[in-house]
């Protein structure tokens, strides 16, 4: 089965998931430590359903959660991508991520989330992108902040107790990109988007 490559970063490649990714994804989603802020840990059926749901999103939406692959080894270490989620009663574009435990704290989630953010603003018309998580999920909101997002609200919900919502607007992203380009070139020239 062909795997469609979506984007690359310095260390990572993101591509569409396939059923062949089951074992690698099971190692992430069935890990109780990784999923401690999620309503449940995944079993085999839920992992298969996760892959199928994302394959359907690729067909329907043109995006979904993608397999995160280490370029150096070709190994799948998690997922990251853009999905449409119900956040405080609205359907919004959300950047989500899950990285295998032995690969955490190396900046892979932040690197992937920034790349997905850039891809989403370059390839969709969404004016704002979001990440949401249980209020106790410090690694998740640290990743959102590393992708340039700011906490924009919190709300009570039955699943999480309290949910935090982080977001970044297209205008904020452009300013961020402009600042990054100025730092690289030293010219202060505006970026062309």
C-alpha positions in Angstrom: 0.0 0.0 0.0 1.5 3.4 -1.0 2.2 5.9 1.7 1.7 9.6 0.8 4.4 11.8 2.2 3.0 15.1 3.5 6.0 17.0 4.8 9.5 16.9 6.2 11.4 18.7 9.0 15.1 18.5 9.9 14.6 15.2 11.7 11.2 14.0 10.8 9.0 12.9 7.9 5.2 13.0 8.2 3.2 10.7 6.0 -0.3 9.2 5.8 -0.9 6.2 8.1 -1.7 2.8 6.7 -2.9 -0.4 8.4 0.8 -1.5 8.4 1.4 1.1 11.1 -0.6 -0.8 13.7 2.3 -2.2 15.8 4.1 1.1 15.9 1.0 3.1 16.8 -0.2 0.5 19.3 3.2 1.0 21.2 2.1 4.7 21.6 -1.6 4.7 22.1 -1.7 1.6 24.3 0.9 3.1 26.7 -1.0 4.0 29.9 1.6 6.7 30.8 1.4 8.4 27.5 -2.4 8.3 27.5 -2.9 9.2 31.2 -4.6 12.5 30.2 -6.9 10.8 27.7 -10.2 9.3 28.8 -8.9 5.7 28.1 -5.9 3.7 27.0 -6.3 2.2 23.6 -6.8 -1.6 23.0 -6.2 -3.3 19.6 -9.6 -2.4 18.2 -9.3 1.2 19.1 -5.9 1.5 17.5 -7.2 -0.1 14.3 -10.2 2.3 14.4 -7.8 5.2 14.9 -5.9 4.3 11.7 -9.2 3.8 9.8 -10.6 7.1 11.0 -7.5 9.0 9.9 -7.5 7.3 6.5 -11.1 8.4 6.1 -10.1 11.9 7.1 -7.4 12.0 4.4 -10.1 11.1 1.8 -12.8 13.4 3.2 -10.9 16.4 4.6 -7.5 16.2 2.8 -5.7 15.9 6.2 -5.7 14.0 9.5 -3.2 12.7 12.0 -0.1 11.6 10.1 2.5 9.0 11.0 5.6 10.7 12.5 8.8 9.0 11.2 12.4 9.5 12.2 14.2 10.2 9.0 17.4 8.7 10.4 16.0 5.2 11.0 12.6 5.2 9.1 10.9 4.3 12.4 7.4 5.5 13.2 7.4 7.1 16.7 3.9 8.5 16.9 1.4 10.7 15.1 0.8 14.4 14.6 -1.5 16.3 12.3 -4.6 18.4 11.8 -8.2 17.1 12.6 -11.6 18.8 13.1 -12.6 18.5 16.7 -15.5 19.6 18.9 -14.0 22.2 21.2 -16.4 23.8 23.6 -19.3 23.2 21.3 -17.6 24.3 18.0 -16.0 22.2 15.3 -12.4 23.6 15.0 -9.1 22.7 13.3 -6.9 21.1 15.9 -3.3 20.1 15.9 -2.8 16.9 17.8 0.2 14.8 18.7 1.3 11.6 20.4 4.9 10.5 20.7 6.3 7.2 21.9 7.5 7.4 25.5 11.2 6.6 24.8 11.2 9.4 22.2 9.7 12.1 24.4 11.6 15.1 25.7 13.7 15.4 22.5 11.6 18.1 20.8 10.0 15.7 18.3 6.4 16.7 19.2 7.2 20.4 19.0 9.0 20.0 15.7 6.1 18.0 14.2 3.5 20.4 15.6 5.3 23.5 14.1 5.5 21.7 10.7 1.8 20.8 10.8 1.0 24.4 11.8 2.9 25.8 8.8 1.3 23.2 6.5 -2.2 24.0 7.7 -1.7 27.8 7.2 -0.1 27.1 3.8 -2.7 24.6 2.6 -6.0 25.5 4.2 -8.1 28.6 4.6 -8.4 28.3 8.4 -7.7 31.6 10.1 -6.9 30.0 13.5 -5.5 26.7 14.6 -6.1 25.1 18.0 -4.8 22.5 20.4 -6.9 21.4 23.4 -6.1 19.2 26.3 -6.9 18.2 29.9 -5.7 21.0 32.2 -3.2 18.6 33.9 -1.5 17.7 30.6 1.6 19.9 30.9 3.6 18.2 28.1 0.7 18.8 25.7 0.3 22.5 26.4 4.1 22.9 26.5 4.1 21.5 22.9 1.3 23.9 21.9 3.3 26.9 23.3 6.4 25.7 21.4 4.3 25.8 18.2 3.5 29.5 19.0 0.1 29.0 20.5 -1.2 30.9 23.5 -3.8 29.8 26.0 -7.1 31.4 24.8 -9.6 29.8 27.2 -10.5 27.1 29.5 -13.8 25.5 30.2 -15.3 22.8 32.4 -16.2 19.5 30.7 -17.4 16.1 31.9 -14.4 14.2 30.5 -11.4 16.4 31.5 -12.8 18.3 34.5 -11.3 21.4 32.9 -10.1 21.7 29.3 -7.4 24.2 28.2 -7.6 25.6 24.7 -4.5 27.1 23.0 -4.6 28.8 19.6 -2.6 30.7 17.0 -4.1 33.0 14.4 -2.9 33.3 10.8 -1.8 36.9 11.6 0.2 35.7 14.7 1.8 33.0 12.6 2.8 35.5 9.9 4.4 37.7 12.6 6.2 34.6 14.0 7.5 33.7 10.6 8.6 37.3 9.9 10.5 37.4 13.2 12.2 34.0 12.4 13.2 35.2 8.9 14.6 38.4 10.3 16.7 36.5 12.7 18.0 34.2 10.0 18.8 36.8 7.4 19.4 39.8 9.5 17.9 42.0 6.7 14.5 42.7 8.3 12.9 42.2 4.9 9.2 41.1 5.1 8.5 37.5 4.4 6.6 36.5 1.2 3.7 34.2 2.0 
